[in-house]
Amino acid sequence: MVLTIASLDPDRTHIYCSPPGLIRRQVQSAGVPYAPITAPTPSEILRVSSSIQPEIIQAHDVRAGVAVGLALGIRRHRPRLLWHLHSSDPAMSHLTMRSLAYIIMHRLFDQVVLVTPAQQSSFWLPQTMRSAVVLPNIVDPNRIVMSREKRWDLAYLGRFSPEKRPDTFVEIVERVHRERPDLRSVMIGDGPLSASIKGQVAAWHLDNVIDVVGFQPHPERFLAESRICLVTSRFEGSPVSVMEALLAGVPVIGPDVGGMADLIDPSVGHLSTGTADTVQQCLRLLGDPEALDTLSSAAHKKALERNDASHFRAILNRLYAPERA
């Protein structure tokens, strides 16, 4: 999302700050300056801020926001601080260390930014988010890719981490494969569960069924060559991967969490009630090419209408320069 913001806001210099990793290559290939930190800690935030002297710091998600707030929140002369929350984390729906950290720290920021209104209603104390601004996730129009060639039936795009449940995707593929021996699937991404997922694929004898391709700087190309995109997360905000899939004309099946219902309806995919339901829907659609084509056309059309770059830029301008809005 940071790279999309940088692309759609070319009049400002955006600097991406994170611990080193594969993302560094993607950031630099996009022409966005990169400032590495060892970890999102107050001392590292203070060091980088002192070096760069930014006008605005936009902290993405809870941990980064806490670090930025501790480092700069009470300073008289500091950058404008934005706290950008991307998911409807269940840990924020009741009293936890994460929700308490937000309650304590959010007053140190000039603005809290959400990606879907669903985040407001799901929070433990929703009144603390009343003044939050919703900046819906969109995809850079230049990255929209469509393909008539379909190499894969099912696709997973996301971080290999517990909350995304990539192991559930493998389970779904295994169950669909029982009924469709010619099934082909792809998993795009990496993360702390990468080794575990590769081990699961091998142990379940799915090496010839699932291509685990790792981190990809242009994942939209893989989505475009897939028939269906699956989301298996425990919680979400407004996933960019879903928008990328829909824009590519790829129907999406995923859980009714966070802002998923804002993106998915029966005309473009299916809000699943669980693994068994997802398996059933995959078998139904893969067995009905005409229905899949209908969903594909509607998905692309609806996503184009939602992917409003002008509206996105207008909200950004209000966030970055409220005195000029």
BELQUIPE-V789329 format. One record per helix or strand of 2 or more residues. SS is the DSSP state (H for helix, E for strand). FROM is the first residue (numbers start at 1). TO is the last residue. If there is no record, write none. Layout:
{{SS:FROM:TO} {SS:FROM:TO}}
This chain:
{{H:2:8} {E:15:18} {H:22:29} {E:33:36} {H:42:52} {E:56:60} {H:62:72} {E:80:84} {H:90:92} {H:97:108} {E:111:114} {H:118:122} {H:126:129} {E:133:134} {H:141:143} {E:152:157} {H:162:164} {H:166:179} {E:185:188} {H:194:203} {E:210:214} {H:220:224} {E:226:230} {H:240:247} {E:251:255} {H:260:263} {E:269:272} {H:275:286} {H:289:306} {H:309:320}}
